[in-house]
Amino acid sequence: MDWIREKLEELKLQSLYRVRLQREGLLDFCSNDYLGLKDHPEVIEASIRVLKDYGLGSGASQLVSGYTKHHRALEEKLAQFKGVPCCVLFGSGYLANLGTISSLIEDRDLILSDELNHASIIDACRLSKSKVLVFRHRDYEHLEELLQRERKNHRRCLLVSDTVFSMDGDVADVRVLKELSKDYDCMLYLDEAHATGIMGKSGRGGLELFGEGWEEYIILMGTLSKALGSYGAFVCGSKLLCELLVNKARSLIFSTSLPPSVCAGAKEAIELIEKYPELPQRLRALSAYINENLSALGFEVPFHGTPILPIMVYEEAKALAIRDHLLRKGLLVQAIRYPTVPRGKARLRLTANLKYKNEELELLLGALKEVSPLPPL
C-alpha cells in the first residue's frame, strides 16, 4: 500500500491534507446551525418524546416499514412551509440530489449546471448519464447562450443551481432562472440547503426572497441539517414528482429512513421559525455586524447578506496557519481548500450563528486581529 502513503505525503506537501477535528472544548464558529436550533430546548424535547416511543432508528427503508406518522407529518409541514403540494424525505442532501436528478433526467436529456454547484449536484449530473453543460457562475447570459444552442437537441432539460452557494455565500438570481426555465421549456432544480430557514422575509427560501411563486416545473431540494438544526433532506414539488421519487429514486428506495425522533425535531424547528419570524432578520443583522468588524480588521470578506462569511486568504498554507492560530485560542474556524473550492481560492469559512454571545465574538475578533492584514497601529 505504498501508493496510499505516497498520495498522502503529496497532499501534505500541497497543504491539502485533511484531519477531523473534535469540536469538544472549542468555540465553534463554522457550523451550519445558523439559527442555533439544534440545541433549542423545544427541539430537543420534541425529539426525546418520540425517541422514547420509537427507539433509536427507523428499522427499515421508507418502502418497507420505516415510514411513520412522524415522517408524514414532517413532509406535510415542509410542503406547507415551502408553499408546494408535496414533499419527500431523504437520508441526506447528497442522497437527495443523487436520487432526484437521476430520476428526472436520462441519457437523452440535458442538464445545465452552475459551475460552483455543490459536489453532490456534480456527482448527480454524472450519474444521470445525460449531456451536462456547465455555465459560468451566476452568468445567466452564458446560460442562455447554451440554451439557445443546445435545448432543441434534447428531449428534457434541467437547470440546476444552488440558491445560496455554500462556500461563497452568494445568491442565485432565482427570478432569472425561473424566466429562462419557462422560456426554454426546462425544469428548474434549486438546491436550497443553505437558503431554507434564512432567506426571504420568513425564511422560506429563494422564491420568497425574489417575490416569486412556485410552479409545477420547479423542484425545491433542501436539507434539515443547516438552519433547521437536524439531519436529513427533502425534495418538494408536485404530487407527481413525489410519486416518481418514491418509485424511482434509488437513494430513497434503498436507504434506511430517517429516525422518527429526527423528523420530530426538524418539524419543531420549522414551527419555531414560523413562531418567531424575526429570526432570519436577526441573523442577517448579525452577519452584517460580523462582516463590518472583519472588514475593519482588513480582511477580504465577500458579503452577500447570508450567514456565510468566507475570509479569503487564497493560499492553502496560509489558511491552515490561521486556522491553527485560532485553534490554539480555542476557536474553530475551518480552513477550506481544494477540491472544495478552486485551487488558489483557500479561505476560512466563518458563519454567523444566533447562539454566539457578545464575549465570544469579541474573543474571535481579538484572535483574528493578531493575524490581520493591516499593520499594527
C-alpha angles and dihedrals in degrees: 000000000000090000090065091052090049092049092051091049089051091053090050092052089052093048088242099113113121135208131180113246119208107227097207109118092019131101103239113222099163104057121128090221088107098168095040092239100136089077097037110129094228092051091049093046092050090052094047093052092055093039089060092051101040106026131227103310138025093242099222147019121288092259095051110043105306098100115097139169088267092059090048093047092051092049091051092047092049092049091051092046092050094042096239134121100244147015137192127199126228132189094247142348090261091055092045094054094043094047099042102043092046089050094052100043133045138180095287092054140082133237123193111195134183110246093235097050117134119279091248090060091049091052092045091053090052091048092053091066088217126129107277123200121184119213123205114270111285089340100136094173087062089047091053091048089056091047092051091051101040114020096083091056096061137065099221131014132200125196109204128193141150110241093213113021108230101220101035101032093222123137133237117235096247092182093059093044090052092050093049091048090055095043094051100034096247136147114243118220116192120189102210098177092126096030102055111100096009112051123078129025093295101023098260094132142244100336091055091045091057095038092246130140129225119262130189096259091058121096117194118200121185143161132238090209102075122051091356090061096220135091134264135040145251142210119212131193141093125353088247090056092053091048090051093050094049088053102037114019103103094195088060098039096048101038129085109251125248116279110265090235090059089052091050092051092049092049090052090050091055090049090052091053089051091046093049106035091171091073096088091047091049090051092052091050091050091049091052091049093052091046092052091052094047091049090051088056090055099253121144106235119167103216124196102166094269128113092252109099112178112197100210116219098149097202116092094214092049091051090053092047093054092045091052091048089055092046090057086057091051094255125129117209109149124227111233116207143159130338090028087054129015118280112277092023098094117154146164108253105219118177134194116239129180090224093070115114120216092246091052092053091048090052091052094047091047092053092047090050088063090063096034119144087228117092114246116264 
